[in-house]
Amino acid sequence: MLRKLENYHRPEKLDDALRLLDECGAGARILAGGTAVMAGKNNEIKTLIDIKNTGLDKVSKRKNGVEAGAAVTIAGLLESPEIKKYCGGLVYEAAYHIASTPLRNMITLGGNITQVFPWSDLPAALLACGAELTVAGPGGVRKLLYADAVKKHPTQMIAKNEIVTGVNFPELPGYVGKFTKFSKTSFDFALLDACVAVKIKNGMFEDARFAVSAAGTLPQLLNESAALLKGVKTTDSKAVSNAVQKAVSETVFTGDKRVSVEYKKQILPVLIERLIDAAIKQNEGADAK
Ligand SMILES: Cc1cc2nc3c(=O)[nH]c(=O)nc-3n(C[C@H](O)[C@H](O)[C@H](O)COP(=O)(O)OP(=O)(O)OC[C@H]3O[C@@H](n4cnc5c(N)ncnc54)[C@H](O)[C@@H]3O)c2cc1C
């Protein structure tokens, strides 16, 4: 566990963190919440660059949505009124289901979505709402759609000398998002995570997005099945069921020692159907107000 660690830096400016990361080369790592860095063997790490003092811990409303700094803790996300109301509470719900209170006080948004484990809860929510990362490096700042960041593992899409500085949750007017985590206990890692974000107008789905985590090794956006809901009446149970079944065939599953692929295939349609129902009900409630 960090047996080769020689240096610890806690810069107060992002530019200093970027310079140190670049200068220190292959043995340098960003330290955010530390819950993965400290837990793994990580014998290749010689230098840790702690980004918690670099001002990346704010959540704010912007013209184009909600902007959250990468070093915001999960507890910080949960305290944000902007996150609470964003997309009907989609990101809030995913954050709420991460681990335990002490861990939510440590784990950061950036760490959770960069060092993605199969069970990581926030990635599916980011996919369902079309979130975009801001990534800073020696060459400047670039934007990276989260859906592109998880085409491979995000650590392969973000260079070793780059830092994710924040996440933009785009404006999604009229959308209702729902998240569910299926796990053995409320504290345990997810066996399956599912998210649904829908826009309903005049009793019809105008748009729909489905995303899952823990089904396979990486989070997945299920575009083909979600597209089957577009233009469908919310009361058309056959068409809804078609989209749900397609979500199962579209998902890439891997089993693990806790749960078989067959079991996940039986659970996923139940979760997605429940989320769609809940979104319809929440939308009806909003319409009635
Ligand atoms: C007992 C336990 C239970 C857990 N349960 C859950 C759970 O139920 N659901 C869940 O989603 N998570 C859970 N987690 C958390 C998850 O497994 C990771 O440990 C966590 O998401 C890592 O975030 P962090 O901020 O602690 O990152 P760190 O450990 O600080 O960093 C992890 C890696 O990401 C890199 N990194 C971090 N931030 C950035 C950035 N801004 N830019 C570029 N690279 C960066 C670091 O360099 C490092 O390589 C649990 C963790 C523990 C220990």
The ligand as an SDF file (V2000), in Angstrom:
LIG
                    3D

 53 58  0  0  0  0  0  0  0  0999 V2000
  -15.6140    0.4300    1.4450 C   0  0  0  0  0  0  0  0  0  0  0  0
  -15.9410    1.2290    0.2080 C   0  0  0  0  0  0  0  0  0  0  0  0
  -17.2210    1.1630   -0.3110 C   0  0  0  0  0  0  0  0  0  0  0  0
  -17.5460    1.9000   -1.4530 C   0  0  0  0  0  0  0  0  0  0  0  0
  -18.8100    1.8190   -1.9640 N   0  0  0  0  0  0  0  0  0  0  0  0
  -19.1140    2.4930   -3.0870 C   0  0  0  0  0  0  0  0  0  0  0  0
  -20.4210    2.4150   -3.6460 C   0  0  0  0  0  0  0  0  0  0  0  0
  -21.3240    1.7730   -3.1280 O   0  0  0  0  0  0  0  0  0  0  0  0
  -20.6590    3.1050   -4.7960 N   0  0  0  0  0  0  0  0  0  0  0  0
  -19.7090    3.8590   -5.4120 C   0  0  0  0  0  0  0  0  0  0  0  0
  -19.9870    4.4440   -6.4470 O   0  0  0  0  0  0  0  0  0  0  0  0
  -18.4730    3.9700   -4.8790 N   0  0  0  0  0  0  0  0  0  0  0  0
  -18.1600    3.3160   -3.7450 C   0  0  0  0  0  0  0  0  0  0  0  0
  -16.9150    3.4320   -3.2120 N   0  0  0  0  0  0  0  0  0  0  0  0
  -15.9680    4.3960   -3.8210 C   0  0  0  0  0  0  0  0  0  0  0  0
  -15.2230    3.8740   -5.0360 C   0  0  0  0  0  0  0  0  0  0  0  0
  -14.9440    2.5040   -4.9410 O   0  0  0  0  0  0  0  0  0  0  0  0
  -13.9050    4.6670   -5.2170 C   0  0  0  0  0  0  0  0  0  0  0  0
  -13.0580    4.3910   -4.1070 O   0  0  0  0  0  0  0  0  0  0  0  0
  -14.1340    6.1680   -5.3010 C   0  0  0  0  0  0  0  0  0  0  0  0
  -15.1220    6.4690   -6.2440 O   0  0  0  0  0  0  0  0  0  0  0  0
  -12.8420    6.8990   -5.6970 C   0  0  0  0  0  0  0  0  0  0  0  0
  -13.0370    8.2820   -5.5160 O   0  0  0  0  0  0  0  0  0  0  0  0
  -11.9880    9.1580   -4.6890 P   0  0  0  0  0  0  0  0  0  0  0  0
  -12.4210   10.5680   -4.7550 O   0  0  0  0  0  0  0  0  0  0  0  0
  -11.7680    8.5950   -3.3380 O   0  0  0  0  0  0  0  0  0  0  0  0
  -10.7010    8.9770   -5.6140 O   0  0  0  0  0  0  0  0  0  0  0  0
   -9.1690    8.7340   -5.2410 P   0  0  0  0  0  0  0  0  0  0  0  0
   -8.9890    7.4660   -4.4980 O   0  0  0  0  0  0  0  0  0  0  0  0
   -8.5530    9.9530   -4.6560 O   0  0  0  0  0  0  0  0  0  0  0  0
   -8.6010    8.5780   -6.7270 O   0  0  0  0  0  0  0  0  0  0  0  0
   -8.9150    7.4400   -7.5180 C   0  0  0  0  0  0  0  0  0  0  0  0
   -8.1840    7.5360   -8.8680 C   0  0  0  0  0  0  0  0  0  0  0  0
   -8.7970    8.5180   -9.6740 O   0  0  0  0  0  0  0  0  0  0  0  0
   -7.8520    9.5300  -10.0400 C   0  0  0  0  0  0  0  0  0  0  0  0
   -8.5400   10.8130   -9.9330 N   0  0  0  0  0  0  0  0  0  0  0  0
   -9.2750   11.2560   -8.8870 C   0  0  0  0  0  0  0  0  0  0  0  0
   -9.7800   12.4690   -9.1550 N   0  0  0  0  0  0  0  0  0  0  0  0
   -9.3450   12.7940  -10.3960 C   0  0  0  0  0  0  0  0  0  0  0  0
   -9.5380   13.9350  -11.2290 C   0  0  0  0  0  0  0  0  0  0  0  0
  -10.2710   14.9810  -10.8350 N   0  0  0  0  0  0  0  0  0  0  0  0
   -8.9450   13.9490  -12.4570 N   0  0  0  0  0  0  0  0  0  0  0  0
   -8.1990   12.8880  -12.8690 C   0  0  0  0  0  0  0  0  0  0  0  0
   -7.9890   11.7810  -12.1170 N   0  0  0  0  0  0  0  0  0  0  0  0
   -8.5610   11.7370  -10.8990 C   0  0  0  0  0  0  0  0  0  0  0  0
   -6.7090    9.4020   -9.0230 C   0  0  0  0  0  0  0  0  0  0  0  0
   -5.4780    9.8200   -9.5290 O   0  0  0  0  0  0  0  0  0  0  0  0
   -6.7050    7.9170   -8.7440 C   0  0  0  0  0  0  0  0  0  0  0  0
   -5.9520    7.2360   -9.7110 O   0  0  0  0  0  0  0  0  0  0  0  0
  -16.5600    2.7200   -2.0720 C   0  0  0  0  0  0  0  0  0  0  0  0
  -15.2700    2.7870   -1.5410 C   0  0  0  0  0  0  0  0  0  0  0  0
  -14.9480    2.0620   -0.4090 C   0  0  0  0  0  0  0  0  0  0  0  0
  -13.5560    2.1610    0.1410 C   0  0  0  0  0  0  0  0  0  0  0  0
  1  2  1  0
  2  3  1  0
  2 52  2  0
  3  4  2  0
  4  5  1  0
  4 50  1  0
  5  6  2  0
  6  7  1  0
  6 13  1  0
  7  8  2  0
  7  9  1  0
  9 10  1  0
 10 11  2  0
 10 12  1  0
 12 13  2  0
 13 14  1  0
 14 15  1  0
 14 50  1  0
 15 16  1  0
 16 17  1  0
 16 18  1  0
 18 19  1  0
 18 20  1  0
 20 21  1  0
 20 22  1  0
 22 23  1  0
 23 24  1  0
 24 25  2  0
 24 26  1  0
 24 27  1  0
 27 28  1  0
 28 29  2  0
 28 30  1  0
 28 31  1  0
 31 32  1  0
 32 33  1  0
 33 34  1  0
 33 48  1  0
 34 35  1  0
 35 36  1  0
 35 46  1  0
 36 37  1  0
 36 45  1  0
 37 38  2  0
 38 39  1  0
 39 40  1  0
 39 45  2  0
 40 41  1  0
 40 42  2  0
 42 43  1  0
 43 44  2  0
 44 45  1  0
 46 47  1  0
 46 48  1  0
 48 49  1  0
 50 51  2  0
 51 52  1  0
 52 53  1  0
M  END
$$$$
